[in-house]
Amino acid sequence: MNKTIMLKWLKEGNISIPTTLLAHYKTLNLNEKELVLLLQIISFLEKGNDFPTPAELASYMTIDAIECHELLSYLIKKGFLEIIDGNNENGIRFEQYSLDPLWDKLIDIYLFLNKKEEAQHTKKEETDLYSCFEQEFGRPLSPFEIETLGMWLDDDQHEAVIIKAALRESVISGKLNFRYIDRILFEWKKNGIKTIQQAKSYGKKFRQNQPTNKANELPSTNKSVPFYNWLEQ
């Protein structure tokens, strides 16, 4: 008997609920009754009933058929649900619910939140970039230097990570100044350098091909590191 009940329970099946819907239904200005009604419609659709009646939907909720009808009308009016025409295999026309409007709204929210998150990440990277420069230079940046950093980001469209890589390259080369960094960025852009790995490989390749110049070596307890003089290009 218990196995029969369990088998019946398993045959009831499951419904697929997007996590985004549960996480952001409040953002869509949906309340819990409206959310549950939408979930009931999803359940009916997945079971093959494309146009359940208000009475059928209400039978699984704590509302009556009249309130269910009112909620359905509201969801359609607000663009969360629509009734579309369909045809069965015999060519007979029928009506069915479509949740495409709801999914469209969820996609818009997801894209907006993702864009907002990216903007916050970019802002944090830019803030870290200014701090990184001040740390390397050992002083606050001048207004001209701040403006130059802004131009690299906004006008030249350099990523913050690439600018940091150019700063690192200038430190390795012992040429810590904005003119030198600007030249590095110019050369990288001209040669299509867009990632950290490309920048590292490009700089390493040139340093390996340059003869050791004692006048340009950085003091070290072990060995000197030859550098590529970007200003001479």
C-alpha positions in Angstrom: 0.0 0.0 0.0 2.7 2.4 0.9 4.6 1.7 -2.3 1.5 2.3 -4.3 1.0 5.7 -2.7 4.7 6.6 -3.3 4.4 5.5 -6.9 1.4 7.7 -7.4 3.3 10.6 -5.8 6.2 10.1 -8.2 3.9 10.0 -11.2 2.6 13.4 -10.2 5.8 14.7 -11.6 7.7 18.0 -10.9 7.6 21.4 -12.3 10.5 23.6 -13.3 10.6 27.0 -11.6 13.2 29.5 -12.7 15.1 30.7 -9.7 15.1 34.2 -11.1 11.3 34.2 -10.8 11.4 33.3 -7.1 14.2 35.8 -6.5 12.7 38.8 -8.4 8.9 38.4 -8.3 8.9 41.3 -5.8 10.8 43.4 -8.2 8.1 42.7 -10.8 5.5 44.0 -8.2 3.9 40.6 -7.9 2.5 39.5 -4.6 2.5 35.9 -3.2 -1.1 35.1 -4.5 -0.2 36.2 -8.0 3.1 34.3 -7.9 1.4 31.1 -6.7 -1.2 31.5 -9.4 1.5 31.8 -12.1 3.2 28.7 -10.6 -0.1 26.8 -10.8 -0.4 27.8 -14.5 3.1 26.5 -15.1 2.1 23.3 -13.5 -1.0 22.9 -15.6 0.9 23.7 -18.8 3.6 21.1 -18.0 0.9 18.5 -17.4 -0.6 19.3 -20.9 -3.6 21.5 -19.8 -2.9 24.7 -21.7 -6.1 26.5 -20.6 -7.2 25.6 -17.1 -10.3 27.3 -15.9 -10.4 29.6 -12.9 -12.2 26.9 -10.9 -9.5 24.4 -11.7 -6.7 26.7 -10.7 -8.5 27.9 -7.5 -9.0 24.3 -6.4 -5.3 24.1 -5.7 -5.2 27.5 -3.9 -6.8 29.2 -0.9 -8.9 31.5 -3.2 -12.2 30.9 -4.9 -12.9 30.9 -8.6 -14.1 34.5 -8.6 -11.0 35.8 -7.1 -8.9 33.6 -9.3 -10.7 35.1 -12.4 -9.9 38.6 -11.1 -6.2 37.7 -10.6 -6.0 36.2 -14.1 -7.5 39.4 -15.6 -5.0 41.5 -13.6 -2.0 39.4 -14.7 -3.2 39.7 -18.4 -3.7 43.5 -18.0 -0.3 44.0 -16.5 1.5 42.0 -19.2 2.5 38.9 -17.2 0.2 36.5 -19.0 -1.6 36.3 -22.3 -4.2 34.2 -24.0 -3.2 33.0 -27.5 -4.8 31.0 -30.2 -3.6 27.5 -31.0 -4.4 24.6 -33.3 -4.4 20.9 -32.4 -3.4 18.1 -34.8 -6.9 18.0 -36.3 -6.8 21.7 -37.1 -9.2 22.6 -34.4 -8.6 26.1 -32.9 -8.4 26.6 -29.2 -7.2 29.1 -26.6 -4.2 28.6 -24.3 -2.2 30.5 -21.8 1.2 31.8 -22.7 3.8 32.9 -20.1 6.1 34.5 -22.7 5.3 38.0 -21.4 6.5 37.0 -17.9 9.7 35.4 -19.2 10.4 38.6 -21.3 10.1 40.7 -18.1 12.4 38.4 -16.2 15.0 38.5 -19.0 14.9 42.3 -18.9 15.4 42.3 -15.1 18.2 39.8 -15.4 20.0 41.8 -18.1 19.5 45.0 -16.1 20.9 43.5 -12.9 23.8 42.0 -14.8 24.6 45.3 -16.4 24.4 47.0 -13.1 26.7 44.4 -11.5 29.2 44.9 -14.4 29.1 48.7 -13.9 29.8 48.3 -10.2 32.7 45.9 -11.0 34.1 48.4 -13.5 33.8 51.3 -11.0 35.6 49.2 -8.4 38.4 48.3 -10.9 38.8 52.0 -11.8 39.0 53.0 -8.1 41.6 50.3 -7.5 43.5 51.6 -10.5 43.9 55.1 -9.1 45.0 53.6 -5.8 47.4 51.3 -7.5 49.1 54.3 -9.3 49.3 56.3 -6.1 50.9 53.4 -4.3 53.5 52.9 -7.1 54.3 56.6 -7.4 54.3 57.0 -3.6 52.2 60.1 -3.7 48.8 61.5 -4.6 48.3 61.9 -8.4 48.3 65.4 -9.8 45.2 66.7 -11.6 46.9 66.2 -14.9 47.8 62.6 -14.1 44.2 61.9 -13.0 42.9 63.4 -16.2 45.4 61.2 -18.2 44.1 58.1 -16.4 40.6 59.2 -17.3 41.5 59.6 -20.9 43.1 56.2 -21.1 39.8 54.7 -19.7 37.2 56.8 -21.5 38.8 58.0 -24.8 41.3 55.3 -25.5 39.0 52.6 -24.1 41.8 50.7 -22.3 40.6 48.2 -19.7 41.7 48.9 -16.2 43.6 45.6 -16.0 45.6 46.6 -19.2 46.5 49.9 -17.7 47.7 48.2 -14.5 49.8 45.8 -16.7 51.4 48.9 -18.4 52.1 50.3 -15.0 53.8 47.1 -14.0 55.8 47.1 -17.2 57.0 50.6 -16.5 58.1 49.5 -13.0 59.9 46.5 -14.3 61.7 48.7 -16.9 62.6 51.3 -14.3 60.7 54.0 -16.2 57.9 55.0 -13.8 56.3 58.0 -15.5 53.1 58.7 -17.4 54.7 59.4 -20.7 56.4 56.0 -20.7 53.1 54.2 -19.7 51.2 56.1 -22.4 53.8 54.8 -25.0 53.3 51.3 -23.8 49.6 51.5 -24.1 49.9 53.0 -27.5 52.2 50.2 -28.7 49.9 47.5 -27.2 46.8 49.0 -28.8 48.6 49.2 -32.2 49.6 45.6 -31.9 46.1 44.4 -30.8 47.1 43.6 -27.2 43.8 43.3 -25.2 44.5 40.8 -22.4 46.8 40.5 -19.5 48.4 37.3 -21.0 49.0 39.0 -24.3 50.6 42.0 -22.6 52.9 39.7 -20.5 53.9 37.7 -23.5 54.5 40.8 -25.6 56.7 42.5 -23.0 58.6 39.3 -22.2 59.3 38.7 -25.9 60.8 42.1 -26.3 62.8 42.0 -23.1 64.3 38.6 -24.2 65.3 40.0 -27.5 67.0 43.1 -26.1 70.7 42.9 -25.2 71.5 43.5 -21.6 72.3 47.2 -21.1 74.0 47.9 -17.8 72.9 51.6 -18.0 69.3 50.4 -18.0 69.5 47.5 -15.5 67.6 47.6 -12.3 69.7 47.0 -9.1 69.3 43.6 -7.7 71.0 41.3 -5.2 71.0 38.5 -7.7 70.9 39.6 -11.4 69.8 42.5 -13.5 66.7 42.5 -15.6 67.0 44.0 -19.1 64.0 46.0 -20.3 62.4 47.0 -23.5 62.6 50.8 -24.0 59.2 51.7 -25.4 60.1 55.4 -25.8 62.7 54.5 -28.5 60.1 52.9 -30.8 
